[in-house]
């Protein structure tokens, strides 16, 4: 029953996103070359040694060269909705935001407060973003990304166990 509920939400979300997209607004793969390649910045642990990415063969490994990630780095994003969070519980993403920098780092927070920083990498071939917080109080995560000019939808993957969660993020000029 739970699988049926999740599948119906996924279908509904895809339908909603497809209806809102205009042919001129949809960008499936960036085509410009960035000044700084965000996927090249290695994540480091507090000891200064490089962290490994996802295990070998995972879809989350970063790819190199020739892509423009301004769909992520232009302005910041507010979390506007989440699906798959336990019923009856408060939305854990409510009032949160994330701001991606072109150097492969990000800042995240809730309302006007910054809560943490981290590193991100994006695999343009499979359209997957991986977030690696700098502190252990926040979990690593990986998301399948769908986007248009002003909005992104993230669908969790199995890699870090957030595959039952979907998020809607909306571009903004300022903190919530």
N, C-alpha and C positions, 0 to 999 in steps of 0.2 A: 504494500500500500504506500509506504514511504517513497519507494522508487517511482511509482506512478505520479505521486505529488511532485517530486523533483522534476521528472520529465515534463509534466504539464507546465511547470514554471519556466523551464528552459525553452519550450516551444513558444509559450506566450511572450517571453522576453525577446526571443529572436524575431517573432512576428512584429512586436512593438518597434524594435530597432529598425527592421526592414521597412516598415511603413513610414517612419520618420526620416529616413535617408532620402535625399534627392540625388539623382544621378551625378550632378556636378559637385556635390559635397563629399561623396564617398572617396576615400583614399585607402586602398588596400595595401600598397607597398610604397614606402617612401622612395624617391628617385634621386635626390640631390646628395652630394657628398658633404658630410659634416666637417667642421673645422677640427673638432676633437672627437675621437672615436670613443664613445662611452663604454663599450664592452671590453676595452683593453685594460681598464683600470682594475688591478687585482684587489680583491677584498683581503683585508688583513685582520688577524685576531689582535687582541690587546697586546700580545707578546711581540707583535710586529712580523710574525711569520705568515705567509700567504695561506688563506683558507682555500680548501678545495671547492670547486663549484659542485654541481650535482654529480652523482656517480656517472662513470663513463657510459655512453650510449643513451643518456637521458636527453630529452628534447630541449632541456633548459640550457644547454651549453651555448655560450655566446658565439656568434659568428663575427667575422671580421670584414671590414671594408665596404665603402661605397654606399652608405645609406644615411638618410637624413632622419633624425629622431625628433624633429621639432614638434611633431604631433604629441610628444610626451613633454618636451622641455619648454614649450610656449605657455607661459602663465602657470598657475597652479591649479589643482583639481580639488573640488569638494566632493566628499562621498555623499551622494544624494539618496541612495537606497540600497538595501541589501536583501537578498532572498536566500533562504536556506538556513537562516539563523533560527535557533530553537524557538518554537511557538511559546508565547507568553513571556518571553524574555525581552528586555529592552534591546534595541538595536545597538550593538557594540560599536558600530561605525558612525553613529549619529554625531554630527558636528565635527567630524574629523576632516583633515585635509592632507594633501601630499604635494610637494613641489620638487620636480625632477630637474637636476642641473645637467648640462651637456657633458660634464666631466665624469659622469657615471655615479654621482652621489645624489642623495635626496634628503630633504627635511620633511618631517611629518609632525602633526600635532592635532590638538583638539581646541576648538574655538580660537582664542588669540595666543594660546600657549604652544610652544614647540615641545613635543614629547620625546622625540628621538631623531637620529640621523641614520644614514646607512648608504649602501651601495646598490645600484640596480644594473641589470643587464637585460638586453632585449634580443631575442632570436627572431629576425625578420622572416626567416624561411617558414617557421611554424607559428609565428605571431604569438610568442610567449614571453612574458616579462617575469624576471625573478627579482625579488626584494630580499636583501641581506642586511638587517639592522645591525648597527654597531654595538648594541648592548643586548645581553641575553634575556632581558625582560620582555622583549618582543620577538615573536617567532619569525623565522624565514618563511617566505611564501612564494608561490609560483602561480601565474594566472594566464589563461588564454585571453588575448586582447582583441576586441572589436572596437572600431572607432570611426567617428566622422569629425567634422570640424570642431564641434563644441562639446562632444560627449564621448566617453569610453564605457564599454561594458567589459568587465573582467569575470571570467568563469574559472573557478579554482581547478587545479589539477591534482592528481593523486600523489605527486612527489612529496609534498609536505602535509598531506591530509586535509586540505581545504577544498576538496572536490565537490562538496555539497553546497558551496557558497558561491553566489553571484553578486557582483557589486556594480552599481552605476555611479560613474564619476562625471562631474560637469566642470568644464573649464571656467576659471574665474580670475579676476584681476586682484582680488583682495581676500584676506582671511575672513572666515564666517563671523 
